[in-house]
Amino acid sequence: CVYMASRKCLLTTQSRGPPHESGIQVINIRRCVGPLFWLLARMSHPTEYRAFPSYLASDVTALIPALSLGQSHSPHQITYQVFVQGEKLVIPSRVYYQSNNVLNFATHTDIQGHIALCLGTRHYDGYIRQKCLKRLISIEQPWVAPFVTHLVGEYIVQIIQDIENALPNLNSKIYAEFLAENPKLLGTIGRRVTSYWNEYYRSQYPSINDYPGYRVVTALSTLSAL
């Protein structure tokens, strides 16, 4: 048996049939709670389990199987990577959970509810993204910042307007630290903002200076210089 110190993790090795020429034994995982289980989960569901810091492991592993129940298909393979407090997070561009699942879990006020709100901002339905953002944006956690910030570079202007309206109440320290840790992020978001403005909103906002996405990027740029 192999035990992991100070963790409830038990592995047993068990031979099945004749010994393999390589001497490899089949490992039967009886129970594993802690770092090894987190590693196995991240290997089998990389985009979702890697979207949050490792210290949220127990909440993420408890929530995601229930949240993804009945999903139309697994999260989009396109991801974006950011750093939060020195840890690399890999966040899916879109998830395809049942809308009711997201909204039900998002009503919880605990950490799992906050995680559900974060993943809800990646939902394929723009209305779900907006509903989740409106509740998420007031939560002052470093791992929330990438989910809010990424929405600035998307195409639904009403969501961007919600972010702009919330700017005065954002935790400046959290967002300044996040942007400083990811110095190229605003440049990428800014290019997307320009592209969407040019494609969809130029007639509504003849000057890009009046486009909400541009105004938010400008405000965040000011934060990042703090």
C-alpha positions as CSV (number, residue, x, y, z in Angstrom):
1,C,0.0,0.0,0.0
2,V,1.1,3.6,-0.6
3,Y,-0.1,6.3,1.7
4,M,0.2,10.1,1.1
5,A,1.3,11.9,4.2
6,S,-1.4,13.8,6.1
7,R,-4.0,13.0,3.4
8,K,-6.8,10.4,3.2
9,C,-5.4,8.6,0.2
10,L,-5.0,4.9,-0.2
11,L,-3.8,2.9,-3.2
12,T,-3.5,-0.8,-3.3
13,T,-1.5,-2.8,-5.9
14,Q,-3.0,-6.0,-7.0
15,S,-1.7,-8.5,-9.6
16,R,-4.3,-10.0,-12.0
17,G,-3.4,-13.2,-13.7
18,P,0.2,-14.2,-14.4
19,P,2.9,-11.6,-13.8
20,H,3.6,-9.3,-16.7
21,E,7.0,-9.6,-18.3
22,S,7.5,-5.9,-17.6
23,G,6.7,-6.5,-13.9
24,I,3.9,-3.9,-14.0
25,Q,1.1,-4.4,-11.6
26,V,-2.4,-3.2,-11.9
27,I,-3.1,-0.3,-9.5
28,N,-6.6,-0.4,-7.9
29,I,-7.6,3.0,-6.6
30,R,-9.8,2.3,-3.6
31,R,-10.1,5.8,-2.2
32,C,-8.3,9.0,-2.9
33,V,-9.0,12.5,-1.5
34,G,-6.4,15.1,-1.9
35,P,-3.6,16.1,-4.3
36,L,-3.6,12.8,-6.3
37,F,-7.4,12.9,-6.9
38,W,-7.1,16.5,-8.0
39,L,-4.3,15.5,-10.4
40,L,-6.4,12.7,-11.9
41,A,-9.4,15.0,-12.2
42,R,-7.4,17.6,-14.0
43,M,-6.1,15.0,-16.4
44,S,-9.5,13.7,-17.3
45,H,-11.3,17.1,-17.4
46,P,-8.4,19.6,-18.2
47,T,-10.3,22.7,-19.2
48,E,-12.7,22.8,-16.3
49,Y,-10.6,21.6,-13.5
50,R,-7.7,23.7,-14.5
51,A,-9.8,26.9,-14.7
52,F,-9.4,27.5,-10.9
53,P,-6.6,27.6,-8.4
54,S,-5.6,24.3,-6.8
55,Y,-6.7,25.4,-3.4
56,L,-10.3,25.2,-4.6
57,A,-9.8,21.6,-5.6
58,S,-12.4,20.1,-3.2
59,D,-15.1,22.5,-4.3
60,V,-14.4,22.2,-8.0
61,T,-14.3,18.4,-7.9
62,A,-17.6,18.3,-6.0
63,L,-19.4,20.8,-8.3
64,I,-18.4,20.0,-11.9
65,P,-19.9,16.5,-12.2
66,A,-23.2,17.8,-11.0
67,L,-23.0,21.0,-13.1
68,S,-22.1,19.1,-16.3
69,L,-24.9,16.6,-15.9
70,G,-26.9,16.5,-19.2
71,Q,-24.6,18.9,-21.0
72,S,-24.9,18.9,-24.8
73,H,-21.2,18.2,-25.2
74,S,-17.9,18.8,-23.4
75,P,-16.4,22.3,-23.1
76,H,-14.9,23.9,-26.2
77,Q,-11.4,22.8,-26.9
78,I,-10.3,26.4,-27.5
79,T,-9.0,27.8,-24.2
80,Y,-7.2,30.9,-22.9
81,Q,-4.5,30.8,-20.3
82,V,-3.9,33.3,-17.5
83,F,-1.9,33.5,-14.3
84,V,-3.5,34.2,-11.0
85,Q,-1.2,34.6,-8.0
86,G,1.5,32.7,-9.7
87,E,-0.6,29.7,-10.8
88,K,-1.5,29.1,-14.5
89,L,-5.2,28.7,-15.1
90,V,-6.6,27.3,-18.4
91,I,-10.2,28.5,-19.0
92,P,-12.6,27.1,-21.6
93,S,-13.9,29.6,-24.2
94,R,-17.3,28.0,-24.0
95,V,-19.2,25.5,-21.9
96,Y,-22.4,23.7,-22.8
97,Y,-24.1,23.0,-19.5
98,Q,-27.9,22.8,-19.1
99,S,-29.0,26.4,-18.5
100,N,-31.1,25.4,-15.5
101,N,-28.1,23.6,-13.9
102,V,-26.0,26.7,-14.1
103,L,-28.7,29.0,-12.8
104,N,-29.6,26.7,-9.9
105,F,-26.0,26.3,-8.7
106,A,-25.4,30.0,-9.3
107,T,-27.9,30.9,-6.6
108,H,-25.7,29.4,-3.9
109,T,-23.8,31.9,-1.9
110,D,-20.8,29.6,-1.1
111,I,-17.6,29.0,-3.0
112,Q,-19.3,26.4,-5.3
113,G,-21.9,29.0,-6.2
114,H,-19.2,31.4,-7.1
115,I,-17.4,28.8,-9.2
116,A,-20.7,28.1,-11.0
117,L,-21.0,31.8,-11.8
118,C,-17.5,31.9,-13.2
119,L,-18.2,29.0,-15.5
120,G,-21.6,30.5,-16.4
121,T,-19.8,33.4,-17.9
122,R,-18.4,30.9,-20.4
123,H,-21.8,29.5,-21.3
124,Y,-22.8,29.3,-25.0
125,D,-26.0,31.3,-24.2
126,G,-25.3,35.0,-24.0
127,Y,-28.3,35.6,-21.6
128,I,-26.8,33.1,-19.2
129,R,-23.4,34.8,-19.5
130,Q,-25.0,38.1,-18.7
131,K,-27.0,36.8,-15.7
132,C,-23.9,35.2,-14.2
133,L,-21.8,38.2,-14.8
134,K,-24.2,40.5,-12.9
135,R,-23.8,38.4,-9.8
136,L,-20.2,37.5,-10.3
137,I,-18.8,41.0,-10.7
138,S,-19.3,42.0,-7.1
139,I,-17.4,39.0,-5.8
140,E,-13.9,40.0,-4.6
141,Q,-11.7,37.0,-5.3
142,P,-8.5,37.0,-7.5
143,W,-9.7,33.9,-9.5
144,V,-12.9,35.8,-10.5
145,A,-11.0,38.6,-12.3
146,P,-10.1,36.6,-15.5
147,F,-13.7,35.6,-16.1
148,V,-14.9,39.2,-15.8
149,T,-12.1,40.6,-17.8
150,H,-12.4,38.2,-20.7
151,L,-16.0,39.3,-21.4
152,V,-14.8,42.8,-22.3
153,G,-13.3,41.3,-25.5
154,E,-16.5,39.6,-26.6
155,Y,-19.2,40.8,-28.9
156,I,-22.4,41.4,-26.8
157,V,-22.3,45.1,-26.0
158,Q,-24.9,44.8,-23.2
159,I,-22.6,42.6,-21.2
160,I,-19.8,45.1,-21.7
161,Q,-22.0,47.9,-20.6
162,D,-22.7,45.9,-17.4
163,I,-19.0,45.7,-16.8
164,E,-18.6,49.4,-17.5
165,N,-21.4,50.3,-15.0
166,A,-19.7,48.2,-12.3
167,L,-16.2,49.7,-12.8
168,P,-16.5,52.2,-9.9
169,N,-17.2,49.3,-7.5
170,L,-14.5,46.9,-8.7
171,N,-11.8,45.9,-6.3
172,S,-9.0,47.9,-7.9
173,K,-6.2,46.0,-6.1
174,I,-7.4,42.6,-7.3
175,Y,-7.8,43.7,-11.0
176,A,-4.5,45.7,-11.0
177,E,-2.6,42.7,-9.7
178,F,-4.3,40.4,-12.2
179,L,-3.5,42.7,-15.1
180,A,0.1,43.2,-13.9
181,E,0.5,39.4,-13.8
182,N,-0.8,39.1,-17.4
183,P,0.7,42.1,-19.2
184,K,-0.3,41.0,-22.7
185,L,-3.9,40.4,-21.9
186,L,-5.3,43.9,-22.4
187,G,-3.5,44.1,-25.7
188,T,-5.3,41.0,-26.9
189,I,-8.7,42.2,-25.5
190,G,-8.2,45.6,-27.1
191,R,-7.6,44.1,-30.5
192,R,-10.8,42.0,-30.2
193,V,-12.7,45.1,-29.0
194,T,-11.6,47.0,-32.1
195,S,-12.5,44.1,-34.4
196,Y,-16.0,43.7,-33.0
197,W,-16.6,47.5,-33.0
198,N,-15.6,47.6,-36.6
199,E,-17.7,44.6,-37.6
200,Y,-20.9,45.1,-35.6
201,Y,-21.1,48.5,-33.9
202,R,-19.5,51.1,-36.1
203,S,-22.8,52.5,-37.2
204,Q,-24.0,52.8,-33.6
205,Y,-20.8,54.2,-32.3
206,P,-19.1,56.1,-35.2
207,S,-16.1,56.9,-32.9
208,I,-14.5,54.0,-31.3
209,N,-13.8,56.3,-28.3
210,D,-17.6,56.1,-27.5
211,Y,-17.8,52.3,-27.8
212,P,-18.2,50.7,-24.3
213,G,-15.6,48.1,-24.9
214,Y,-13.0,50.7,-25.7
215,R,-13.9,52.7,-22.6
216,V,-13.6,49.7,-20.4
217,V,-10.2,48.7,-21.8
218,T,-9.0,52.3,-21.3
219,A,-10.2,52.1,-17.7
220,L,-8.5,48.8,-17.1
221,S,-5.3,50.1,-18.6
222,T,-5.4,52.8,-16.0
223,L,-5.8,50.2,-13.3
224,S,-2.9,48.1,-14.6
225,A,-0.6,51.1,-14.3
226,L,-1.3,51.4,-10.6
